[in-house]
Amino acid sequence: MEKVFKITYTRGTGPGGQHKNKVETCVVIKHIPTGMQEKCEDTRSKERNKNLAMERLMKRIEEQKVKEKAKKTNDTRKKQIQDVKTTRTYNYPRNQVIDHRTGKKANLEKVMKGNLDLLK
């Protein structure tokens, strides 16, 4: 844990009187691999602030992992979709067939009757 996180303690800021100004209860935890850091000075207890900061930081790291996994999955799906080659498009409203290999267009009814020579 020492190699993954860098934990530093500082004095808190803001109102709170002598205890807050003299005791190092503010915790800053940095996750070294990601560079994320979390600061907590919510309570008067050093240990409680450390636990809160660690919980928040772990939650943010987990959220980032989920986002990265979702992005990777999405990128894979997009690549798979792009890799699929469409041979023909049958457009019924326009009564048209487009052969994407040759770039030719033909009448849908004629092609459906078996006249595929129109697309060559």
C-alpha positions as a Markdown table, in Angstrom:
| # | Residue | x | y | z |
|---|---|---|---|---|
| 1 | Met | 0.0 | 0.0 | 0.0 |
| 2 | Glu | 2.9 | 2.3 | 0.7 |
| 3 | Lys | 4.1 | 2.0 | -2.9 |
| 4 | Val | 0.7 | 2.7 | -4.5 |
| 5 | Phe | -0.5 | 5.5 | -2.2 |
| 6 | Lys | 1.3 | 8.6 | -0.9 |
| 7 | Ile | -0.3 | 9.8 | 2.3 |
| 8 | Thr | 0.5 | 13.2 | 3.7 |
| 9 | Tyr | -1.0 | 15.0 | 6.7 |
| 10 | Thr | -1.4 | 18.8 | 7.0 |
| 11 | Arg | -3.2 | 21.2 | 9.2 |
| 12 | Gly | -6.7 | 22.0 | 8.4 |
| 13 | Thr | -7.9 | 25.3 | 7.1 |
| 14 | Gly | -10.9 | 27.4 | 7.9 |
| 15 | Pro | -12.9 | 27.8 | 11.2 |
| 16 | Gly | -12.4 | 25.3 | 13.9 |
| 17 | Gly | -10.3 | 26.9 | 16.6 |
| 18 | Gln | -7.1 | 25.9 | 18.2 |
| 19 | His | -7.5 | 22.2 | 17.5 |
| 20 | Lys | -7.9 | 22.6 | 13.8 |
| 21 | Asn | -5.0 | 25.1 | 13.6 |
| 22 | Lys | -2.5 | 23.0 | 15.6 |
| 23 | Val | -3.2 | 19.4 | 14.9 |
| 24 | Glu | -2.5 | 17.8 | 11.5 |
| 25 | Thr | -5.9 | 16.2 | 10.9 |
| 26 | Cys | -6.2 | 17.0 | 7.2 |
| 27 | Val | -5.2 | 14.0 | 5.0 |
| 28 | Val | -4.1 | 14.1 | 1.3 |
| 29 | Ile | -3.9 | 10.7 | -0.3 |
| 30 | Lys | -2.4 | 10.4 | -3.8 |
| 31 | His | -2.7 | 7.3 | -6.0 |
| 32 | Ile | 0.7 | 7.2 | -7.7 |
| 33 | Pro | -0.2 | 5.1 | -10.8 |
| 34 | Thr | -3.1 | 7.3 | -11.8 |
| 35 | Gly | -2.1 | 10.6 | -10.2 |
| 36 | Met | -5.5 | 11.0 | -8.6 |
| 37 | Gln | -5.6 | 12.5 | -5.2 |
| 38 | Glu | -8.2 | 13.1 | -2.5 |
| 39 | Lys | -8.1 | 15.5 | 0.4 |
| 40 | Cys | -10.3 | 15.2 | 3.5 |
| 41 | Glu | -10.6 | 17.4 | 6.5 |
| 42 | Asp | -14.2 | 16.7 | 7.3 |
| 43 | Thr | -13.8 | 15.4 | 10.9 |
| 44 | Arg | -11.5 | 16.2 | 13.9 |
| 45 | Ser | -10.0 | 12.7 | 13.7 |
| 46 | Lys | -6.9 | 12.0 | 11.7 |
| 47 | Glu | -7.7 | 8.3 | 11.3 |
| 48 | Arg | -11.4 | 9.0 | 10.3 |
| 49 | Asn | -10.3 | 11.6 | 7.7 |
| 50 | Lys | -7.8 | 9.1 | 6.3 |
| 51 | Asn | -10.5 | 6.4 | 6.0 |
| 52 | Leu | -12.9 | 8.8 | 4.4 |
| 53 | Ala | -10.3 | 10.0 | 1.9 |
| 54 | Met | -9.3 | 6.4 | 1.1 |
| 55 | Glu | -12.9 | 5.4 | 0.5 |
| 56 | Arg | -13.5 | 8.4 | -1.8 |
| 57 | Leu | -10.3 | 7.8 | -3.7 |
| 58 | Met | -11.0 | 4.1 | -4.2 |
| 59 | Lys | -14.4 | 4.9 | -5.4 |
| 60 | Arg | -13.0 | 7.4 | -8.0 |
| 61 | Ile | -10.4 | 4.8 | -9.1 |
| 62 | Glu | -13.1 | 2.2 | -9.5 |
| 63 | Glu | -15.3 | 4.6 | -11.5 |
| 64 | Gln | -12.3 | 5.3 | -13.8 |
| 65 | Lys | -11.7 | 1.6 | -14.4 |
| 66 | Val | -15.4 | 1.1 | -15.3 |
| 67 | Lys | -15.3 | 4.0 | -17.7 |
| 68 | Glu | -12.1 | 2.7 | -19.3 |
| 69 | Lys | -13.6 | -0.8 | -19.7 |
| 70 | Ala | -16.8 | 0.6 | -21.2 |
| 71 | Lys | -14.7 | 2.8 | -23.6 |
| 72 | Lys | -12.6 | -0.2 | -24.7 |
| 73 | Thr | -15.8 | -2.3 | -25.2 |
| 74 | Asn | -17.4 | 0.5 | -27.2 |
| 75 | Asp | -14.3 | 0.9 | -29.3 |
| 76 | Thr | -14.2 | -2.8 | -30.0 |
| 77 | Arg | -17.9 | -2.8 | -31.1 |
| 78 | Lys | -17.3 | 0.2 | -33.4 |
| 79 | Lys | -14.4 | -1.5 | -35.0 |
| 80 | Gln | -16.4 | -4.6 | -35.5 |
| 81 | Ile | -19.2 | -2.6 | -37.1 |
| 82 | Gln | -16.7 | -0.8 | -39.4 |
| 83 | Asp | -15.2 | -4.1 | -40.5 |
| 84 | Val | -18.4 | -5.5 | -41.8 |
| 85 | Lys | -18.7 | -4.9 | -45.5 |
| 86 | Thr | -22.2 | -4.2 | -46.9 |
| 87 | Thr | -22.6 | -6.0 | -50.2 |
| 88 | Arg | -26.0 | -4.6 | -51.2 |
| 89 | Thr | -28.6 | -2.2 | -49.9 |
| 90 | Tyr | -32.3 | -2.9 | -50.7 |
| 91 | Asn | -34.2 | 0.4 | -50.4 |
| 92 | Tyr | -37.9 | -0.5 | -50.7 |
| 93 | Pro | -39.3 | 3.1 | -50.4 |
| 94 | Arg | -37.2 | 4.2 | -53.4 |
| 95 | Asn | -37.6 | 0.9 | -55.2 |
| 96 | Gln | -33.8 | 0.7 | -55.6 |
| 97 | Val | -31.0 | -1.7 | -55.0 |
| 98 | Ile | -27.4 | -0.5 | -54.6 |
| 99 | Asp | -24.4 | -2.8 | -55.0 |
| 100 | His | -21.6 | -1.4 | -52.9 |
| 101 | Arg | -18.9 | -3.4 | -54.6 |
| 102 | Thr | -19.6 | -2.0 | -58.1 |
| 103 | Gly | -21.4 | 1.2 | -57.1 |
| 104 | Lys | -24.2 | 0.5 | -59.5 |
| 105 | Lys | -27.9 | 1.1 | -58.8 |
| 106 | Ala | -30.8 | -0.9 | -60.2 |
| 107 | Asn | -34.6 | -1.2 | -60.0 |
| 108 | Leu | -35.6 | -3.3 | -57.0 |
| 109 | Glu | -38.4 | -5.2 | -58.7 |
| 110 | Lys | -36.2 | -6.3 | -61.6 |
| 111 | Val | -33.4 | -7.5 | -59.3 |
| 112 | Met | -35.9 | -9.4 | -57.1 |
| 113 | Lys | -37.2 | -11.1 | -60.2 |
| 114 | Gly | -33.7 | -12.5 | -60.8 |
| 115 | Asn | -32.0 | -9.9 | -63.1 |
| 116 | Leu | -28.8 | -9.6 | -61.1 |
| 117 | Asp | -26.9 | -8.6 | -64.3 |
| 118 | Leu | -28.1 | -5.0 | -63.7 |
| 119 | Leu | -25.7 | -4.8 | -60.8 |
| 120 | Lys | -22.6 | -6.0 | -62.6 |
